[in-house]
Amino acid sequence: MDIFVGVVVGLLVLTILVILHEGGHFIAARRNGVRVLEFGIGFPPKAIAWVKNPKTKKWRRLPRSEWKKPQEGLIFSLNWLPIGGFCQMDGESAADERPGTFGKASFWKKTKILFAGVTMNWLAAIVIFTVL
């Protein structure tokens, strides 16, 4: 029983750290004009998903039949494999030249977005060690 509790607590702590890390990428991308397509907790397949309408700013549950279709707004998903997470940005290929994509962002904007995850890890460590 102790091993089971340890595994569950370990997965919970890992999930929280991954959410913070990916949240750093998410915030930096949005602040630097890069469109974020999906923020997911866990790895796919999806268990449940919501989409934010860009016009009304309201969230609605995304039906399973629409999961594979392109969406206009940000998708937030909870996925079945609880060992990570992701922040999917539009145009993650360096060859993408559309405005608002990661590929079109300047070198310094890309650098800020990439280092934001590491920065969140450092901030989390500082907060945890301060509390302890």
N, CA, C and O atoms as a Tinker XYZ file with bonds, in Angstrom:
   528  protein
     1  N      0.825000   -1.202000    0.000000    73     2
     2  CA     0.000000    0.000000    0.000000    64     1     3
     3  C      0.861000    1.253000    0.000000    63     2     4     5
     4  O      0.515000    2.247000   -0.640000    81     3
     5  N      2.003000    1.212000    0.728000    73     3     6
     6  CA     2.883000    2.373000    0.779000    64     5     7
     7  C      3.468000    2.689000   -0.595000    63     6     8     9
     8  O      3.642000    3.858000   -0.941000    81     7
     9  N      3.774000    1.655000   -1.379000    73     7    10
    10  CA     4.319000    1.870000   -2.715000    64     9    11
    11  C      3.273000    2.528000   -3.606000    63    10    12    13
    12  O      3.593000    3.436000   -4.372000    81    11
    13  N      2.033000    2.079000   -3.511000    73    11    14
    14  CA     0.953000    2.660000   -4.309000    64    13    15
    15  C      0.778000    4.136000   -3.991000    63    14    16    17
    16  O      0.671000    4.960000   -4.899000    81    15
    17  N      0.747000    4.475000   -2.704000    73    15    18
    18  CA     0.602000    5.878000   -2.293000    64    17    19
    19  C      1.790000    6.689000   -2.795000    63    18    20    21
    20  O      1.617000    7.817000   -3.256000    81    19
    21  N      2.992000    6.127000   -2.710000    73    19    22
    22  CA     4.181000    6.817000   -3.204000    64    21    23
    23  C      4.118000    7.097000   -4.695000    63    22    24    25
    24  O      4.499000    8.177000   -5.147000    81    23
    25  N      3.639000    6.127000   -5.457000    73    23    26
    26  CA     3.510000    6.313000   -6.907000    64    25    27
    27  C      2.473000    7.390000   -7.215000    63    26    28    29
    28  O      2.707000    8.242000   -8.072000    81    27
    29  N      1.340000    7.363000   -6.535000    73    27    30
    30  CA     0.289000    8.358000   -6.767000    64    29    31
    31  C      0.789000    9.752000   -6.405000    63    30    32    33
    32  O      0.587000   10.696000   -7.168000    81    31
    33  N      1.436000    9.893000   -5.260000    73    31    34
    34  CA     1.968000   11.197000   -4.848000    64    33    35
    35  C      3.037000   11.663000   -5.828000    63    34    36    37
    36  O      3.083000   12.842000   -6.179000    81    35
    37  N      3.900000   10.744000   -6.273000    73    35    38
    38  CA     4.934000   11.090000   -7.251000    64    37    39
    39  C      4.340000   11.588000   -8.555000    63    38    40    41
    40  O      4.808000   12.583000   -9.109000    81    39
    41  N      3.309000   10.904000   -9.055000    73    39    42
    42  CA     2.641000   11.354000  -10.285000    64    41    43
    43  C      1.970000   12.708000  -10.099000    63    42    44    45
    44  O      1.991000   13.542000  -11.004000    81    43
    45  N      1.376000   12.928000   -8.933000    73    43    46
    46  CA     0.725000   14.199000   -8.653000    64    45    47
    47  C      1.742000   15.343000   -8.633000    63    46    48    49
    48  O      1.506000   16.396000   -9.227000    81    47
    49  N      2.857000   15.140000   -7.960000    73    47    50
    50  CA     3.909000   16.163000   -7.896000    64    49    51
    51  C      4.483000   16.418000   -9.289000    63    50    52    53
    52  O      4.687000   17.569000   -9.675000    81    51
    53  N      4.746000   15.348000  -10.044000    73    51    54
    54  CA     5.265000   15.501000  -11.404000    64    53    55
    55  C      4.286000   16.284000  -12.273000    63    54    56    57
    56  O      4.696000   17.154000  -13.042000    81    55
    57  N      3.010000   15.984000  -12.155000    73    55    58
    58  CA     1.991000   16.674000  -12.938000    64    57    59
    59  C      1.957000   18.159000  -12.603000    63    58    60    61
    60  O      1.856000   18.994000  -13.501000    81    59
    61  N      2.039000   18.492000  -11.332000    73    59    62
    62  CA     2.037000   19.905000  -10.920000    64    61    63
    63  C      3.259000   20.629000  -11.482000    63    62    64    65
    64  O      3.144000   21.749000  -11.979000    81    63
    65  N      4.424000   19.993000  -11.405000    73    63    66
    66  CA     5.635000   20.616000  -11.945000    64    65    67
    67  C      5.557000   20.790000  -13.460000    63    66    68    69
    68  O      6.008000   21.802000  -13.996000    81    67
    69  N      4.985000   19.805000  -14.145000    73    67    70
    70  CA     4.839000   19.913000  -15.603000    64    69    71
    71  C      3.854000   21.017000  -15.965000    63    70    72    73
    72  O      4.080000   21.755000  -16.924000    81    71
    73  N      2.767000   21.141000  -15.212000    73    71    74
    74  CA     1.799000   22.207000  -15.471000    64    73    75
    75  C      2.465000   23.567000  -15.303000    63    74    76    77
    76  O      2.248000   24.464000  -16.118000    81    75
    77  N      3.270000   23.733000  -14.260000    73    75    78
    78  CA     3.987000   24.995000  -14.065000    64    77    79
    79  C      4.957000   25.265000  -15.216000    63    78    80    81
    80  O      5.020000   26.379000  -15.738000    81    79
    81  N      5.705000   24.244000  -15.601000    73    79    82
    82  CA     6.678000   24.386000  -16.680000    64    81    83
    83  C      5.984000   24.779000  -17.993000    63    82    84    85
    84  O      6.374000   25.751000  -18.640000    81    83
    85  N      4.970000   24.025000  -18.373000    73    83    86
    86  CA     4.258000   24.310000  -19.616000    64    85    87
    87  C      3.487000   25.619000  -19.530000    63    86    88    89
    88  O      3.305000   26.305000  -20.536000    81    87
    89  N      3.032000   25.965000  -18.326000    73    87    90
    90  CA     2.377000   27.263000  -18.120000    64    89    91
    91  C      3.328000   28.414000  -18.418000    63    90    92    93
    92  O      2.907000   29.453000  -18.926000    81    91
    93  N      4.599000   28.237000  -18.106000    73    91    94
    94  CA     5.594000   29.252000  -18.445000    64    93    95
    95  C      5.692000   29.457000  -19.942000    63    94    96    97
    96  O      5.708000   30.593000  -20.417000    81    95
    97  N      5.757000   28.353000  -20.696000    73    95    98
    98  CA     5.769000   28.464000  -22.161000    64    97    99
    99  C      4.494000   29.138000  -22.658000    63    98   100   101
   100  O      4.539000   29.995000  -23.541000    81    99
   101  N      3.358000   28.745000  -22.085000    73    99   102
   102  CA     2.058000   29.282000  -22.502000    64   101   103
   103  C      2.002000   30.799000  -22.308000    63   102   104   105
   104  O      1.643000   31.535000  -23.227000    81   103
   105  N      2.361000   31.259000  -21.104000    73   103   106
   106  CA     2.299000   32.696000  -20.802000    64   105   107
   107  C      3.251000   33.472000  -21.700000    63   106   108   109
   108  O      2.878000   34.510000  -22.247000    81   107
   109  N      4.469000   32.982000  -21.856000    73   107   110
   110  CA     5.449000   33.685000  -22.685000    64   109   111
   111  C      5.009000   33.722000  -24.152000    63   110   112   113
   112  O      5.181000   34.740000  -24.823000    81   111
   113  N      4.450000   32.633000  -24.646000    73   111   114
   114  CA     3.988000   32.609000  -26.040000    64   113   115
   115  C      2.880000   33.627000  -26.247000    63   114   116   117
   116  O      2.911000   34.391000  -27.212000    81   115
   117  N      1.910000   33.645000  -25.358000    73   115   118
   118  CA     0.795000   34.589000  -25.499000    64   117   119
   119  C      1.270000   36.034000  -25.405000    63   118   120   121
   120  O      0.805000   36.895000  -26.151000    81   119
   121  N      2.202000   36.298000  -24.484000    73   119   122
   122  CA     2.714000   37.669000  -24.304000    64   121   123
   123  C      3.560000   38.123000  -25.492000    63   122   124   125
   124  O      3.711000   39.323000  -25.722000    81   123
   125  N      4.109000   37.180000  -26.242000    73   123   126
   126  CA     4.951000   37.527000  -27.389000    64   125   127
   127  C      4.234000   37.365000  -28.714000    63   126   128   129
   128  O      4.876000   37.353000  -29.764000    81   127
   129  N      2.924000   37.242000  -28.687000    73   127   130
   130  CA     2.118000   37.240000  -29.905000    64   129   131
   131  C      2.065000   35.926000  -30.656000    63   130   132   133
   132  O      1.682000   35.901000  -31.826000    81   131
   133  N      2.442000   34.830000  -30.007000    73   131   134
   134  CA     2.372000   33.523000  -30.657000    64   133   135
   135  C      1.074000   32.838000  -30.230000    63   134   136   137
   136  O      0.769000   32.756000  -29.040000    81   135
   137  N      0.323000   32.355000  -31.199000    73   135   138
   138  CA    -0.959000   31.703000  -30.923000    64   137   139
   139  C     -0.733000   30.311000  -30.353000    63   138   140   141
   140  O      0.034000   29.519000  -30.900000    81   139
   141  N     -1.411000   30.025000  -29.243000    73   139   142
   142  CA    -1.338000   28.694000  -28.635000    64   141   143
   143  C     -2.591000   27.936000  -29.052000    63   142   144   145
   144  O     -3.709000   28.404000  -28.841000    81   143
   145  N     -2.395000   26.764000  -29.644000    73   143   146
   146  CA    -3.515000   25.956000  -30.121000    64   145   147
   147  C     -4.122000   25.112000  -29.005000    63   146   148   149
   148  O     -5.344000   25.012000  -28.891000    81   147
   149  N     -3.259000   24.502000  -28.179000    73   147   150
   150  CA    -3.768000   23.592000  -27.145000    64   149   151
   151  C     -2.830000   23.566000  -25.949000    63   150   152   153
   152  O     -1.608000   23.576000  -26.092000    81   151
   153  N     -3.428000   23.532000  -24.770000    73   151   154
   154  CA    -2.701000   23.319000  -23.522000    64   153   155
   155  C     -3.247000   22.030000  -22.939000    63   154   156   157
   156  O     -4.426000   21.940000  -22.597000    81   155
   157  N     -2.375000   21.028000  -22.827000    73   155   158
   158  CA    -2.836000   19.722000  -22.372000    64   157   159
   159  C     -2.133000   19.260000  -21.121000    63   158   160   161
   160  O     -0.927000   19.452000  -20.968000    81   159
   161  N     -2.882000   18.656000  -20.232000    73   159   162
   162  CA    -2.333000   18.032000  -19.036000    64   161   163
   163  C     -2.380000   16.531000  -19.269000    63   162   164   165
   164  O     -3.439000   15.965000  -19.537000    81   163
   165  N     -1.223000   15.895000  -19.164000    73   163   166
   166  CA    -1.110000   14.492000  -19.521000    64   165   167
   167  C     -0.862000   14.376000  -21.010000    63   166   168   169
   168  O     -0.910000   15.367000  -21.739000    81   167
   169  N     -0.595000   13.151000  -21.459000    73   167   170
   170  CA    -0.365000   12.918000  -22.881000    64   169   171
   171  C     -1.580000   12.229000  -23.489000    63   170   172   173
   172  O     -2.255000   11.445000  -22.823000    81   171
   173  N     -1.859000   12.531000  -24.775000    73   171   174
   174  CA    -3.020000   11.935000  -25.434000    64   173   175
   175  C     -2.960000   10.423000  -25.426000    63   174   176   177
   176  O     -1.884000    9.836000  -25.306000    81   175
   177  N     -4.111000    9.796000  -25.555000    73   175   178
   178  CA    -5.377000   10.270000  -26.078000    64   177   179
   179  C     -6.149000   11.140000  -25.073000    63   178   180   181
   180  O     -5.997000   11.011000  -23.858000    81   179
   181  N     -6.973000   12.021000  -25.627000    73   179   182
   182  CA    -7.761000   12.935000  -24.805000    64   181   183
   183  C     -8.800000   12.172000  -23.987000    63   182   184   185
   184  O     -9.380000   11.185000  -24.440000    81   183
   185  N     -9.014000   12.663000  -22.772000    73   183   186
   186  CA   -10.104000   12.155000  -21.948000    64   185   187
   187  C    -11.283000   13.120000  -22.024000    63   186   188   189
   188  O    -12.439000   12.708000  -22.117000    81   187
   189  N    -10.962000   14.419000  -21.982000    73   187   190
   190  CA   -11.981000   15.464000  -22.042000    64   189   191
   191  C    -11.305000   16.737000  -22.528000    63   190   192   193
   192  O    -10.118000   16.948000  -22.283000    81   191
   193  N    -12.057000   17.580000  -23.213000    73   191   194
   194  CA   -11.468000   18.813000  -23.742000    64   193   195
   195  C    -12.501000   19.934000  -23.737000    63   194   196   197
   196  O    -13.705000   19.700000  -23.847000    81   195
   197  N    -11.993000   21.160000  -23.605000    73   195   198
   198  CA   -12.802000   22.369000  -23.687000    64   197   199
   199  C    -12.144000   23.299000  -24.685000    63   198   200   201
   200  O    -10.933000   23.234000  -24.898000    81   199
   201  N    -12.933000   24.159000  -25.295000    73   199   202
   202  CA   -12.401000   25.142000  -26.233000    64   201   203
   203  C    -12.943000   26.517000  -25.839000    63   202   204   205
   204  O    -14.102000   26.659000  -25.450000    81   203
   205  N    -12.070000   27.525000  -25.950000    73   203   206
   206  CA   -12.456000   28.895000  -25.621000    64   205   207
   207  C    -12.782000   29.629000  -26.910000    63   206   208   209
   208  O    -11.945000   29.728000  -27.807000    81   207
   209  N    -13.996000   30.142000  -26.998000    73   207   210
   210  CA   -14.422000   30.898000  -28.162000    64   209   211
   211  C    -13.687000   32.239000  -28.156000    63   210   212   213
   212  O    -13.795000   32.979000  -27.178000    81   211
   213  N    -12.937000   32.579000  -29.224000    73   211   214
   214  CA   -12.166000   33.817000  -29.216000    64   213   215
   215  C    -13.020000   35.081000  -29.232000    63   214   216   217
   216  O    -12.555000   36.146000  -28.827000    81   215
   217  N    -14.262000   34.974000  -29.693000    73   215   218
   218  CA   -15.120000   36.160000  -29.754000    64   217   219
   219  C    -15.841000   36.406000  -28.440000    63   218   220   221
   220  O    -15.848000   37.528000  -27.932000    81   219
   221  N    -16.450000   35.361000  -27.886000    73   219   222
   222  CA   -17.233000   35.533000  -26.655000    64   221   223
   223  C    -16.407000   35.332000  -25.398000    63   222   224   225
   224  O    -16.850000   35.683000  -24.305000    81   223
   225  N    -15.194000   34.764000  -25.540000    73   223   226
   226  CA   -14.295000   34.474000  -24.408000    64   225   227
   227  C    -14.897000   33.471000  -23.429000    63   226   228   229
   228  O    -14.513000   33.437000  -22.259000    81   227
   229  N    -15.838000   32.656000  -23.900000    73   227   230
   230  CA   -16.475000   31.652000  -23.037000    64   229   231
   231  C    -15.963000   30.265000  -23.408000    63   230   232   233
   232  O    -15.653000   29.979000  -24.565000    81   231
   233  N    -15.885000   29.418000  -22.390000    73   231   234
   234  CA   -15.446000   28.039000  -22.578000    64   233   235
   235  C    -16.653000   27.150000  -22.820000    63   234   236   237
   236  O    -17.716000   27.353000  -22.233000    81   235
   237  N    -16.481000   26.161000  -23.693000    73   235   238
   238  CA   -17.507000   25.145000  -23.891000    64   237   239
   239  C    -16.819000   23.799000  -24.028000    63   238   240   241
   240  O    -15.686000   23.697000  -24.497000    81   239
   241  N    -17.537000   22.775000  -23.605000    73   239   242
   242  CA   -16.977000   21.431000  -23.722000    64   241   243
   243  C    -16.909000   21.046000  -25.186000    63   242   244   245
   244  O    -17.854000   21.269000  -25.942000    81   243
   245  N    -15.802000   20.477000  -25.576000    73   243   246
   246  CA   -15.584000   20.089000  -26.952000    64   245   247
   247  C    -16.036000   18.645000  -27.139000    63   246   248   249
   248  O    -15.451000   17.739000  -26.546000    81   247
   249  N    -17.072000   18.410000  -27.957000    73   247   250
   250  CA   -17.543000   17.042000  -28.167000    64   249   251
   251  C    -16.469000   16.184000  -28.829000    63   250   252   253
   252  O    -15.639000   16.679000  -29.591000    81   251
   253  N    -16.503000   14.907000  -28.529000    73   251   254
   254  CA   -15.521000   13.961000  -29.067000    64   253   255
   255  C    -15.474000   14.005000  -30.596000    63   254   256   257
   256  O    -14.414000   13.809000  -31.189000    81   255
   257  N    -16.610000   14.258000  -31.230000    73   255   258
   258  CA   -16.663000   14.285000  -32.693000    64   257   259
   259  C    -15.862000   15.445000  -33.287000    63   258   260   261
   260  O    -15.534000   15.414000  -34.474000    81   259
   261  N    -15.536000   16.477000  -32.483000    73   259   262
   262  CA   -14.805000   17.647000  -32.976000    64   261   263
   263  C    -13.332000   17.657000  -32.578000    63   262   264   265
   264  O    -12.622000   18.613000  -32.890000    81   263
   265  N    -12.860000   16.619000  -31.900000    73   263   266
   266  CA   -11.480000   16.609000  -31.413000    64   265   267
   267  C    -10.461000   16.669000  -32.533000    63   266   268   269
   268  O     -9.407000   17.281000  -32.357000    81   267
   269  N    -10.727000   16.067000  -33.660000    73   267   270
   270  CA    -9.762000   16.022000  -34.768000    64   269   271
   271  C     -9.871000   17.230000  -35.692000    63   270   272   273
   272  O     -8.991000   17.446000  -36.524000    81   271
   273  N    -10.934000   18.020000  -35.560000    73   271   274
   274  CA   -11.144000   19.164000  -36.445000    64   273   275
   275  C    -10.395000   20.381000  -35.917000    63   274   276   277
   276  O    -10.270000   20.547000  -34.703000    81   275
   277  N     -9.890000   21.242000  -36.813000    73   275   278
   278  CA    -9.235000   22.472000  -36.364000    64   277   279
   279  C    -10.227000   23.381000  -35.640000    63   278   280   281
   280  O    -11.382000   23.500000  -36.048000    81   279
   281  N     -9.773000   24.013000  -34.573000    73   279   282
   282  CA   -10.634000   24.898000  -33.775000    64   281   283
   283  C    -10.117000   26.328000  -33.866000    63   282   284   285
   284  O     -8.932000   26.561000  -34.103000    81   283
   285  N    -11.021000   27.273000  -33.676000    73   283   286
   286  CA   -10.649000   28.683000  -33.723000    64   285   287
   287  C     -9.966000   29.137000  -32.441000    63   286   288   289
   288  O     -9.047000   29.954000  -32.493000    81   287
   289  N    -10.394000   28.628000  -31.297000    73   287   290
   290  CA    -9.880000   29.104000  -30.018000    64   289   291
   291  C     -8.903000   28.139000  -29.380000    63   290   292   293
   292  O     -8.529000   27.119000  -29.957000    81   291
   293  N     -8.506000   28.491000  -28.181000    73   291   294
   294  CA    -7.586000   27.676000  -27.393000    64   293   295
   295  C     -8.298000   26.432000  -26.874000    63   294   296   297
   296  O     -9.412000   26.516000  -26.357000    81   295
   297  N     -7.651000   25.280000  -27.015000    73   295   298
   298  CA    -8.188000   24.026000  -26.492000    64   297   299
   299  C     -7.454000   23.697000  -25.201000    63   298   300   301
   300  O     -6.225000   23.739000  -25.144000    81   299
   301  N     -8.212000   23.372000  -24.174000    73   299   302
   302  CA    -7.639000   22.874000  -22.919000    64   301   303
   303  C     -8.069000   21.422000  -22.802000    63   302   304   305
   304  O     -9.260000   21.115000  -22.850000    81   303
   305  N     -7.090000   20.520000  -22.645000    73   303   306
   306  CA    -7.437000   19.104000  -22.610000    64   305   307
   307  C     -6.832000   18.401000  -21.407000    63   306   308   309
   308  O     -5.728000   18.717000  -20.964000    81   307
   309  N     -7.586000   17.440000  -20.892000    73   307   310
   310  CA    -7.086000   16.508000  -19.893000    64   309   311
   311  C     -6.945000   15.182000  -20.620000    63   310   312   313
   312  O     -7.881000   14.711000  -21.266000    81   311
   313  N     -5.761000   14.584000  -20.508000    73   311   314
   314  CA    -5.448000   13.399000  -21.289000    64   313   315
   315  C     -5.218000   12.190000  -20.397000    63   314   316   317
   316  O     -5.018000   12.323000  -19.189000    81   315
   317  N     -5.248000   11.013000  -21.000000    73   315   318
   318  CA    -5.247000    9.768000  -20.235000    64   317   319
   319  C     -3.906000    9.393000  -19.614000    63   318   320   321
   320  O     -3.900000    8.733000  -18.575000    81   319
   321  N     -2.777000    9.776000  -20.189000    73   319   322
   322  CA    -1.478000    9.380000  -19.645000    64   321   323
   323  C     -0.930000   10.486000  -18.732000    63   322   324   325
   324  O     -0.457000   11.511000  -19.223000    81   323
   325  N     -0.989000   10.288000  -17.423000    73   323   326
   326  CA    -0.663000   11.371000  -16.470000    64   325   327
   327  C      0.837000   11.526000  -16.213000    63   326   328   329
   328  O      1.259000   11.616000  -15.060000    81   327
   329  N      1.632000   11.556000  -17.257000    73   327   330
   330  CA     3.079000   11.628000  -17.050000    64   329   331
   331  C      3.690000   12.843000  -17.740000    63   330   332   333
   332  O      4.864000   12.809000  -18.109000    81   331
   333  N      2.946000   13.878000  -17.915000    73   331   334
   334  CA     3.503000   15.062000  -18.558000    64   333   335
   335  C      2.433000   16.037000  -18.964000    63   334   336   337
   336  O      1.366000   16.100000  -18.355000    81   335
   337  N      2.721000   16.788000  -19.984000    73   335   338
   338  CA     1.799000   17.781000  -20.498000    64   337   339
   339  C      2.437000   18.463000  -21.690000    63   338   340   341
   340  O      3.575000   18.167000  -22.055000    81   339
   341  N      1.697000   19.378000  -22.294000    73   339   342
   342  CA     2.230000   20.058000  -23.468000    64   341   343
   343  C      1.520000   21.378000  -23.692000    63   342   344   345
   344  O      0.392000   21.590000  -23.247000    81   343
   345  N      2.216000   22.257000  -24.395000    73   343   346
   346  CA     1.683000   23.537000  -24.840000    64   345   347
   347  C      1.952000   23.584000  -26.340000    63   346   348   349
   348  O      3.079000   23.840000  -26.765000    81   347
   349  N      0.929000   23.341000  -27.132000    73   347   350
   350  CA     1.093000   23.273000  -28.587000    64   349   351
   351  C      0.886000   24.662000  -29.183000    63   350   352   353
   352  O     -0.209000   25.223000  -29.127000    81   351
   353  N      1.959000   25.203000  -29.754000    73   351   354
   354  CA     1.898000   26.524000  -30.377000    64   353   355
   355  C      1.680000   26.384000  -31.874000    63   354   356   357
   356  O      2.058000   25.378000  -32.476000    81   355
   357  N      1.079000   27.381000  -32.458000    73   355   358
   358  CA     0.852000   27.399000  -33.896000    64   357   359
   359  C      2.194000   27.600000  -34.605000    63   358   360   361
   360  O      2.979000   28.463000  -34.213000    81   359
   361  N      2.454000   26.817000  -35.630000    73   359   362
   362  CA     3.653000   26.987000  -36.446000    64   361   363
   363  C      4.938000   26.683000  -35.720000    63   362   364   365
   364  O      5.864000   27.493000  -35.739000    81   363
   365  N      5.018000   25.523000  -35.074000    73   363   366
   366  CA     6.229000   25.180000  -34.329000    64   365   367
   367  C      7.405000   24.840000  -35.244000    63   366   368   369
   368  O      8.526000   24.653000  -34.770000    81   367
   369  N      7.158000   24.761000  -36.534000    73   367   370
   370  CA     8.230000   24.540000  -37.499000    64   369   371
   371  C      8.925000   25.871000  -37.782000    63   370   372   373
   372  O      8.270000   26.906000  -37.908000    81   371
   373  N     10.238000   25.836000  -37.880000    73   371   374
   374  CA    10.988000   27.061000  -38.154000    64   373   375
   375  C     10.677000   27.608000  -39.548000    63   374   376   377
   376  O     10.912000   28.787000  -39.813000    81   375
   377  N     10.157000   26.771000  -40.435000    73   375   378
   378  CA     9.851000   27.200000  -41.797000    64   377   379
   379  C      8.514000   27.936000  -41.901000    63   378   380   381
   380  O      8.201000   28.492000  -42.953000    81   379
   381  N      7.729000   27.947000  -40.837000    73   379   382
   382  CA     6.413000   28.587000  -40.869000    64   381   383
   383  C      6.581000   30.098000  -40.820000    63   382   384   385
   384  O      7.220000   30.623000  -39.908000    81   383
   385  N      6.018000   30.791000  -41.785000    73   383   386
   386  CA     6.178000   32.249000  -41.890000    64   385   387
   387  C      4.876000   33.009000  -41.711000    63   386   388   389
   388  O      4.827000   34.207000  -41.992000    81   387
   389  N      3.815000   32.346000  -41.249000    73   387   390
   390  CA     2.548000   33.046000  -41.035000    64   389   391
   391  C      2.645000   33.923000  -39.794000    63   390   392   393
   392  O      3.291000   33.527000  -38.824000    81   391
   393  N      2.024000   35.106000  -39.793000    73   391   394
   394  CA     2.046000   35.957000  -38.603000    64   393   395
   395  C      1.373000   35.250000  -37.417000    63   394   396   397
   396  O      0.374000   34.551000  -37.589000    81   395
   397  N      1.922000   35.438000  -36.232000    73   395   398
   398  CA     1.349000   34.845000  -35.026000    64   397   399
   399  C      1.798000   33.422000  -34.763000    63   398   400   401
   400  O      1.284000   32.763000  -33.859000    81   399
   401  N      2.761000   32.938000  -35.552000    73   399   402
   402  CA     3.246000   31.581000  -35.352000    64   401   403
   403  C      4.617000   31.605000  -34.684000    63   402   404   405
   404  O      5.318000   32.617000  -34.705000    81   403
   405  N      4.981000   30.480000  -34.095000    73   403   406
   406  CA     6.284000   30.366000  -33.448000    64   405   407
   407  C      7.412000   30.507000  -34.472000    63   406   408   409
   408  O      8.441000   31.115000  -34.178000    81   407
   409  N      7.224000   29.954000  -35.662000    73   407   410
   410  CA     8.248000   30.037000  -36.703000    64   409   411
   411  C      8.511000   31.458000  -37.158000    63   410   412   413
   412  O      9.637000   31.784000  -37.533000    81   411
   413  N      7.503000   32.307000  -37.133000    73   411   414
   414  CA     7.639000   33.705000  -37.576000    64   413   415
   415  C      8.223000   34.593000  -36.478000    63   414   416   417
   416  O      8.749000   35.666000  -36.774000    81   415
   417  N      8.142000   34.169000  -35.229000    73   415   418
   418  CA     8.634000   34.983000  -34.110000    64   417   419
   419  C     10.136000   35.214000  -34.251000    63   418   420   421
   420  O     10.858000   34.383000  -34.801000    81   419
   421  N     10.588000   36.350000  -33.747000    73   419   422
   422  CA    12.012000   36.668000  -33.814000    64   421   423
   423  C     12.814000   35.724000  -32.920000    63   422   424   425
   424  O     12.252000   35.009000  -32.090000    81   423
   425  N     14.121000   35.732000  -33.100000    73   423   426
   426  CA    15.005000   34.881000  -32.309000    64   425   427
   427  C     14.817000   35.137000  -30.816000    63   426   428   429
   428  O     14.761000   34.195000  -30.026000    81   427
   429  N     14.720000   36.409000  -30.428000    73   427   430
   430  CA    14.615000   36.741000  -29.002000    64   429   431
   431  C     13.266000   36.330000  -28.428000    63   430   432   433
   432  O     13.187000   35.918000  -27.271000    81   431
   433  N     12.208000   36.436000  -29.221000    73   431   434
   434  CA    10.894000   35.983000  -28.748000    64   433   435
   435  C     10.889000   34.467000  -28.561000    63   434   436   437
   436  O     10.359000   33.961000  -27.572000    81   435
   437  N     11.478000   33.750000  -29.507000    73   435   438
   438  CA    11.573000   32.291000  -29.379000    64   437   439
   439  C     12.384000   31.918000  -28.141000    63   438   440   441
   440  O     12.029000   30.993000  -27.410000    81   439
   441  N     13.467000   32.641000  -27.915000    73   439   442
   442  CA    14.317000   32.373000  -26.756000    64   441   443
   443  C     13.548000   32.597000  -25.462000    63   442   444   445
   444  O     13.630000   31.786000  -24.540000    81   443
   445  N     12.801000   33.697000  -25.391000    73   443   446
   446  CA    11.998000   33.969000  -24.189000    64   445   447
   447  C     10.962000   32.878000  -23.958000    63   446   448   449
   448  O     10.753000   32.445000  -22.825000    81   447
   449  N     10.318000   32.437000  -25.023000    73   447   450
   450  CA     9.291000   31.399000  -24.893000    64   449   451
   451  C      9.911000   30.093000  -24.402000    63   450   452   453
   452  O      9.356000   29.437000  -23.520000    81   451
   453  N     11.044000   29.716000  -24.961000    73   451   454
   454  CA    11.678000   28.460000  -24.573000    64   453   455
   455  C     12.225000   28.504000  -23.148000    63   454   456   457
   456  O     12.105000   27.528000  -22.408000    81   455
   457  N     12.820000   29.621000  -22.760000    73   455   458
   458  CA    13.382000   29.723000  -21.414000    64   457   459
   459  C     12.331000   29.970000  -20.332000    63   458   460   461
   460  O     12.629000   29.844000  -19.145000    81   459
   461  N     11.120000   30.316000  -20.722000    73   459   462
   462  CA    10.063000   30.549000  -19.728000    64   461   463
   463  C      9.733000   29.280000  -18.948000    63   462   464   465
   464  O      9.410000   29.352000  -17.762000    81   463
   465  N      9.809000   28.126000  -19.595000    73   463   466
   466  CA     9.566000   26.860000  -18.899000    64   465   467
   467  C     10.615000   26.603000  -17.830000    63   466   468   469
   468  O     10.289000   26.214000  -16.708000    81   467
   469  N     11.875000   26.821000  -18.183000    73   467   470
   470  CA    12.966000   26.640000  -17.225000    64   469   471
   471  C     12.841000   27.646000  -16.080000    63   470   472   473
   472  O     13.081000   27.309000  -14.920000    81   471
   473  N     12.469000   28.867000  -16.411000    73   471   474
   474  CA    12.290000   29.901000  -15.385000    64   473   475
   475  C     11.209000   29.496000  -14.395000    63   474   476   477
   476  O     11.368000   29.691000  -13.190000    81   475
   477  N     10.119000   28.939000  -14.886000    73   475   478
   478  CA     9.058000   28.478000  -13.983000    64   477   479
   479  C      9.556000   27.343000  -13.095000    63   478   480   481
   480  O      9.168000   27.266000  -11.929000    81   479
   481  N     10.407000   26.459000  -13.619000    73   479   482
   482  CA    10.995000   25.404000  -12.789000    64   481   483
   483  C     11.825000   26.013000  -11.664000    63   482   484   485
   484  O     11.730000   25.584000  -10.514000    81   483
   485  N     12.633000   27.006000  -11.995000    73   483   486
   486  CA    13.450000   27.674000  -10.973000    64   485   487
   487  C     12.578000   28.356000   -9.933000    63   486   488   489
   488  O     12.839000   28.246000   -8.735000    81   487
   489  N     11.542000   29.063000  -10.381000    73   487   490
   490  CA    10.649000   29.740000   -9.433000    64   489   491
   491  C      9.940000   28.737000   -8.527000    63   490   492   493
   492  O      9.782000   28.978000   -7.330000    81   491
   493  N      9.515000   27.618000   -9.098000    73   491   494
   494  CA     8.864000   26.578000   -8.286000    64   493   495
   495  C      9.837000   26.042000   -7.245000    63   494   496   497
   496  O      9.465000   25.840000   -6.089000    81   495
   497  N     11.092000   25.810000   -7.654000    73   495   498
   498  CA    12.096000   25.311000   -6.706000    64   497   499
   499  C     12.345000   26.319000   -5.589000    63   498   500   501
   500  O     12.458000   25.935000   -4.425000    81   499
   501  N     12.432000   27.593000   -5.927000    73   499   502
   502  CA    12.647000   28.631000   -4.911000    64   501   503
   503  C     11.487000   28.659000   -3.922000    63   502   504   505
   504  O     11.703000   28.729000   -2.712000    81   503
   505  N     10.256000   28.603000   -4.433000    73   503   506
   506  CA     9.081000   28.614000   -3.551000    64   505   507
   507  C      9.058000   27.362000   -2.667000    63   506   508   509
   508  O      8.809000   27.456000   -1.465000    81   507
   509  N      9.312000   26.210000   -3.249000    73   507   510
   510  CA     9.291000   24.953000   -2.467000    64   509   511
   511  C     10.347000   24.982000   -1.383000    63   510   512   513
   512  O     10.052000   24.650000   -0.235000    81   511
   513  N     11.582000   25.373000   -1.717000    73   511   514
   514  CA    12.646000   25.398000   -0.711000    64   513   515
   515  C     12.409000   26.476000    0.335000    63   514   516   517
   516  O     12.794000   26.303000    1.492000    81   515
   517  N     11.783000   27.585000   -0.045000    73   515   518
   518  CA    11.449000   28.613000    0.950000    64   517   519
   519  C     10.417000   28.103000    1.941000    63   518   520   521
   520  O     10.524000   28.349000    3.143000    81   519
   521  N      9.418000   27.390000    1.434000    73   519   522
   522  CA     8.375000   26.837000    2.307000    64   521   523
   523  C      8.955000   25.765000    3.223000    63   522   524   525
   524  O      8.634000   25.713000    4.411000    81   523
   525  N      9.807000   24.914000    2.665000    73   523   526
   526  CA    10.404000   23.855000    3.471000    64   525   527
   527  C     11.372000   24.427000    4.492000    63   526   528
   528  O     11.971000   23.677000    5.262000    81   527
